[in-house]
Amino acid sequence: MTTTNLKRVLVASDLDRTLIYSPSALALSMPDEYAPRLLCVEVNEARPLSFMTETAAGLVQRLAVAAEFVPATTRTRKQYRRINLPGPIPRFAICANGGHILVKGHTDHDWNAEMRRRLADGSVPLAEVREHLTRTADPAWLRKERVAEDLFVYLVVERGLISEAWVKEFSGWADERGWTVSLQGRKIYAVPKPLTKSAALEEVVRRTGADHVLAAGDSLLDADLLMAAHAGWRPGHGELADSGWAAPHVEPLAVAGVAAGEEMLRRMLAVAEA
């Protein structure tokens, strides 16, 4: 057994636009005949929705053997359960940006209660944020408003029409009230600051006894997850790449799209198997 394998390695990874990709996010820039074979890993209302390369699918299965693999997503539990990743169901999964921990697929209600106590102490209520959005969002670019798990809110928008000035103004307003705003593709998330993937990750690390944590993510809501890891990776697309976000232990990749998901898995697996 090698030195690294003596460590208890945990891999916490974001899903959307990190490991799995919608058709619009694949970024297949090569000629069609050279495009990678893709595996559908999510179906919604009988339509294929999310994909990874077949090579990435094999890497996920190997990673689940070499380390404690923990999906860490902003998706609700219902949205997460639509995803059918290769390999066994992860023992732990982080949903709702840390608001829920699933243990062997089942909700840990004690953890959710703990997070709700933290939210009550650290940010204004969800109702106040929704009221502000109702007053200020422009129907010209707003397509949908959704509340996720009674924890946070997100908007589906027409990206080409939305005002950058509005996003900046809303971000400042939210920041003063203990909330974070993240613009990801066609969605704008407003999330209470205490509601973080890293808070849930800390709890999972405690339960597993892991002493070496790897992480991957692409958005502002993944920054705390990456900062909580010993080593991390971010793709060449997304909020973190666009803003130039960096940390000494986080490796920025130049590659973007579904190929980036495959490359991040390859690098995480190399560490886990070393």
N, C-alpha and C positions, 0 to 999 in steps of 0.2 A: 504493500500500500504506500502511495506517495504522500509527501508532506501535506499538500493541499487537501487530499481526501480525508485526512485526520480532522479537518475542520468540518463543522456542520454548516453547509452552504445553503443559503436561501436566495431564491431569485424572485423578485417582485417586479412585475412588468405591467405597464399600461397595455390596453388592447387596441382600441381604435386608432388607426394611423400609426401604430407602433408595431404590433404583431399581426393585426388583421386590417383589411382594407376594403372599402366600398369600391365599386367599379370606377367612380370618378376620381378616386384617390390612388389608383394603382400606379400611375405614372409609368406606363409602358412605352418608353421612348424609342425602343429598338424596332427594327423592321419586324413585321408580324411573324415571319417564319422563325425568328429567333426569340420570340416571347416565351417566357417560362410556362410550364404547365401549372395550372392553378387548381386549388382544392377549395370548394365552397364549404365554409364553416359556420354559416348562419343563413337561415331561411326565415322570412317574415311574411305572413299571409300568402304562403305558397310561392314566394318569389325569392330567388337567391340574392343575398344581401351583402355578405362579407366573404373575403377570400384571403388565402395565403398561398405561397408557392408550395408545390409538393415537397420540395427540398426543405422548406421551413417546417412543414408538417412532421417530417422525419426528425428534425432537430428538436422540436418540442417534445416528442416522445423520449428522445435520449436525455433531454434536460430533466424530465420528470423522474428519471432514474438516478441521475447524478446529483440532484439537488432537490430541495423543497421548493416546488414551483408554485408561486402564489399570484394569480391574476389580480391586478389592482386597477379597478375601473371606476369611472364616474357614472357608468350605467346603473340604472335601477336593477333590483334583483330580477324582475321579470325580463328586462332587456338582456341581462347577463345570461339568463338561463336559455335564451335562444341560441347561444353560441355553443357549438359542438366541436371543441378542440380535439385533436388526435390524442390518444392515450387515456389514462384513467382520469376520473374526476378529481381535480386538485383537493387535497385535504382541507386547505383554507383558501378562501377567495375574499377579496375586499371589494365591496360594491358601494354605490352611492357616495363616492369620493371619501370613503372611510366611515360613513354612517352605519354601514352594516358589515359584519363579518359572517361569512358562511362557513360552517364547519361540516365537512362531508355533504355539502349541498343544503344544509339546514341553517336557518337564521339563528344567530346567537342573540337572543333578546336582551340579555344582561348588558352586552356591549352597546347595543342601540340605546338603551336607557342611559348608560354612562355618557354617550355622545350628546344626547339631548340635554343632559344636565350642563355639559360644557357649553353648548350653544346658548342656553338661557343666560349663562354668566358672561359670555364673550361677544355677543352680537345682538343687534336689534331683531325683532321678530320678523319672520317671513312675510307676514301680512303687510308690514310697513314697506318692504321692498316691492311687493306686488302692486301696492297702491301707487307707488312712484312710477313703476313701469306703465301702469294703465294710463296715467296722466301724461307721460312723456313720449312713449313709443309712437312712431308714425305708422299709421295703417298702410302707407304707401310701400313700406318695406317689411312690415311685420306680417308673418304668415301664420305662426302658431305661438301660443304661450303654454308652457307645461310646468307643472309642479312635480318634482321628483321625490317620492317617498315622504312628503311633507317635511322635507329637509332643505331643499333649495329649488331654484326656478331656472328655467332656460327658455330662450326664445329661438324659434326657427325664423330666419330672416332671408330676404332677397339681398345677397351680399353686395351686388353691384349698385344697389340703391341706398344702402345704409350710410348714414352720415358719420364720418370719423369723429367729427366734433361731438356728436351725441354720445358715441362710445366713450370718448375721453371724459366728457362731463359726467356721465353715469358712473364711470369707474371711480372718479374722485368723490362723488356723492356716496357711493357704496363703501369706499375705503374709510371714510369718516365714521361709518356706522358698523364697522367690523365685518364687512363683506368683501370678497374678491370677485372681480369680473374677468372672464376669459372668453376671447373670441376664437372659435374653432370652426373653420369652414363656414357653414350656414347656420351655426348655432352660437348664441351668446349665453354664457353661463353666469349666474350670480350665485355665489356660494359663501356661506358664513366662514370666516377665517378659522374658527376652531375645527371646522369640518375638513380634515385633511387625510390624505392617504397615509402620510407618515405616522399619524397618531394610531391608526389601525395597524400599520406595519409594526410599530413598537410593541403592540399587544401580541401580534402573531410571533414576533421574534421571542418575546418572553415565554410564550407557550411552547415553542418548538425547541428552544435552547440554541438556536442558530447563532454562530459567532462570526460568520462572514456573509455579508449581504450584498447582492448585486441587484441593479435596477436599470430599467429602461423606460423612456417616455418622451413625448414630443411637445406637450403643451405646458402652459403656465401652471396648470393644476397638477403637473407632474414634478415641478421643480423641488418641492419639499420631499417627495419620494426619492428623487435622485440625491438630494443632500443628505438623506438618512442612510444612504448605502456606503459601503466601503469603496465600491467602484460602480460606475454607471456609463450608459451610452444614450445618446440622442441622435435621431436621424437628421438628414440634411433638409428636412421640410418641417413645417409646423411653427407654432408660436415661439418656441425656444430658439429655433434656428433663425427665424425672421428677426428676432430681437437681439441676436448675438449673445444670448445667455450662455454663461460658461462657469465651470467650477473646476478646480485643479484635478479632481478625481473622476470627472465625467468626460468621456471621449466623444467629441462631435464627429459624426460621420458625414462625408460629402455625398454619399449615395442617398437617394430619396425614393419614396414610393414603396411598393411591395418588396422591392429588392433590399431596401433598408431593413425591413423586418427580418428577412433571411440573414442578413449580415450581422445584425445585433444578436440574434440567436446563436449564430456561429461563434461569436466572440464570448458570449456568456458561457456557452458550453465548453469552450476551450479552457476557461478558468475553472469551471466546476469539475471537469474531468482531469485537470492537470495533476 
